[in-house]
Amino acid sequence: MGSGEPISAGDAFEQLRPRAFAIAYRMLGSVSEAEDVVQEALLRVYRAEQEGERIESPRAYLSTAVTRLAIDGLRSARARRETYVGEWLPEPLVTSPDGDPARQAETADSLSLAFLVLLESLSPEQRAVFLLREVFDYPYDQIAQIVGKTEANVRQLAVRARRHVDERRVRFDTSREQRDQLADRFFAAAQEGDMPALEALLAEDVELHGDGGGKVPALARTLFGRLRVARTLRNWVRAAARMGGVTMRRVDVNGQPGAMLLDREGRTFSVMALDIGDGQIQGIRSIVNPDKLGHLGEVADMAALLRRT
């Protein structure tokens, strides 16, 4: 296409796909559901084009479609999560730890698993308004059009959501370099089975979360405290050693230091993310539900791995 030719709305929407996914994923906490929402929104765009509808602002049009679909999707997802086995964690987004530092700093706070879990306590409308305002910096009048409410109602929703998040959100002032160094030490100690070194890196009130979704063995509930968490990590390390051929790959998980655990064929069976602050590990989140790992590549047969132990 030449530089002087007008760009179609369809092409413009394709260029906006990354932002649309960013909104949908933060709304739903699911890679697969977010991709479905974006695809459905784009289909609606193409239909509108074919029917001759004039689209003044592709960005506003797509944001509206994605947000409304995500609100509907979140309502049905919450009904399913009422019967979810064990603790629910979002599907992880995995990137290389060597990526763009500026981009990592931009996304880490609003993408972390801890933050997305916190957003689960908001209503779907509150979540949409909060994200559009606080993360994506949309003006209130545009948010009102997107969610189909008055600007006054949107401002009220934003205030309540912000207050709720601020009351429960834990922030740690730690540089990216410090986090990476501590994470490297943690995973090295785990691979070597050095439990004293591992325990020394954990905060006194560290939390350990696990999501198996009832598909594979996982924590029945969150564990608290350095001693209990260290003992559980020790048991996990021993179990992995008995499986044979298990490798660990350092990655970033939702903008936080983490790792993927792979079987001898290079298939993923676990993704782990660390919350780091004040020079210690404050939280560990382990996702082993195979349904949440498929977008990362081939998934290991956990039942077969466990039989090896």
Residue pairs with C-beta under 8 A, 6 or more apart in sequence:
1 7
1 11
8 49
9 45
9 49
9 55
9 58
9 61
10 45
10 46
10 49
12 58
13 20
13 42
13 45
13 58
13 61
13 62
14 42
16 58
16 59
16 62
17 38
17 42
19 59
19 62
19 63
19 136
20 38
20 41
20 42
20 62
20 63
20 66
21 34
21 35
21 38
22 136
23 63
23 66
23 67
23 70
23 131
23 132
23 136
24 33
24 34
24 35
24 37
24 38
24 66
24 69
24 70
25 31
25 34
25 93
26 110
26 111
26 116
26 119
26 131
26 135
27 34
27 37
27 67
27 70
27 71
27 73
27 74
27 124
27 127
27 128
27 131
28 34
28 37
28 70
28 73
28 74
28 77
29 90
29 91
29 116
29 117
29 119
29 120
30 77
30 90
30 91
30 292
31 91
31 93
31 295
32 91
32 294
32 295
33 73
33 77
34 70
36 73
37 66
37 69
37 70
37 73
38 66
40 65
40 69
41 62
41 65
41 66
41 69
42 62
44 65
45 55
45 58
45 61
45 62
45 65
48 55
48 61
49 55
55 61
60 142
60 145
60 146
63 132
63 138
63 146
64 145
64 146
67 128
67 132
67 146
67 147
68 146
68 147
68 148
70 124
70 128
71 124
71 125
71 128
71 147
74 124
74 127
75 124
78 124
81 88
84 213
84 214
85 212
85 213
85 214
86 210
86 211
86 212
86 213
86 214
86 218
86 219
86 220
86 221
87 209
87 210
87 211
87 218
87 219
87 221
87 222
88 117
88 120
88 211
88 213
89 113
89 117
89 209
89 211
89 285
89 287
89 292
90 113
90 116
90 117
90 254
90 292
91 287
91 292
91 293
91 295
92 113
92 253
92 254
92 258
92 271
92 273
92 287
92 292
92 293
92 296
93 111
93 253
93 254
94 251
94 252
94 253
94 258
94 260
94 271
94 296
95 251
95 252
95 255
96 251
96 252
97 180
97 250
97 251
97 252
97 257
99 252
101 176
104 176
104 252
104 255
105 176
107 255
108 254
108 255
108 256
109 115
109 255
110 131
110 134
110 135
111 254
111 255
112 254
112 255
112 256
112 273
112 275
113 253
113 254
113 256
113 273
113 285
114 170
114 275
114 283
114 285
115 169
116 254
118 165
118 168
118 169
119 127
119 130
119 131
119 165
121 164
121 168
122 130
122 161
122 164
122 165
125 147
125 149
125 157
126 157
126 160
126 161
126 164
127 161
128 146
128 147
129 143
129 147
129 154
129 157
129 158
129 161
130 157
130 158
130 161
130 162
130 165
132 138
132 143
132 146
132 147
133 140
133 143
133 158
134 158
134 162
138 146
140 151
140 154
140 155
140 158
141 151
143 154
143 158
144 150
144 151
144 153
144 154
147 154
149 157
170 275
170 277
170 282
171 277
172 275
172 276
172 277
172 278
172 282
173 277
173 278
174 276
174 277
174 278
174 279
178 276
178 279
179 256
179 257
179 274
179 276
180 257
182 201
182 257
182 276
182 279
182 280
182 281
183 250
183 257
183 258
183 274
183 276
184 250
185 197
185 201
186 198
186 201
186 274
186 281
187 248
187 250
187 259
188 194
189 195
189 197
189 198
189 201
190 198
190 233
190 237
190 248
191 237
191 248
193 234
193 237
193 238
193 241
195 230
195 233
195 234
198 230
198 233
198 234
199 226
199 227
199 230
201 280
201 281
202 226
202 229
202 230
202 280
202 281
203 226
203 278
203 280
203 281
203 282
204 225
204 226
205 224
205 225
205 226
205 282
206 224
206 225
206 226
206 229
206 280
206 281
206 282
206 283
206 284
207 222
207 223
207 224
207 229
207 282
207 283
207 284
208 219
208 222
208 223
208 224
208 228
208 229
208 232
208 233
208 283
208 284
208 286
209 219
209 222
209 283
209 284
209 285
209 286
210 218
210 219
210 285
210 286
210 287
210 288
211 218
211 285
211 286
211 287
211 288
211 289
211 292
212 218
212 219
212 288
212 289
213 289
213 291
213 292
215 289
215 290
215 291
215 302
216 288
216 289
216 290
216 302
216 303
216 306
217 288
217 306
218 286
218 288
218 289
219 232
219 286
223 229
223 232
229 284
233 284
239 309
240 246
240 261
242 308
242 309
243 263
243 305
243 306
243 308
243 309
244 264
244 308
245 263
245 264
246 261
246 262
246 263
246 264
247 261
247 262
247 264
247 266
248 259
248 260
248 261
248 262
249 259
249 260
249 262
250 257
250 258
250 259
251 258
251 259
251 260
251 271
252 258
253 259
253 271
253 272
253 273
254 273
256 273
256 274
256 275
256 276
257 273
257 274
257 276
258 271
258 272
258 273
258 274
259 271
259 272
260 268
260 270
260 271
260 272
260 296
261 268
261 269
261 270
261 271
261 272
262 268
262 269
262 300
263 269
263 300
263 305
265 298
265 300
266 298
267 297
267 298
267 299
267 300
267 301
268 293
268 296
268 297
268 298
268 299
268 300
269 288
269 290
269 293
269 299
269 300
269 302
269 305
270 286
270 287
270 288
271 286
271 287
271 293
271 296
272 284
272 285
272 286
272 287
273 284
273 285
274 281
274 283
274 284
275 281
275 282
275 283
275 284
275 285
276 282
287 293
288 302
290 299
290 300
290 302
293 299
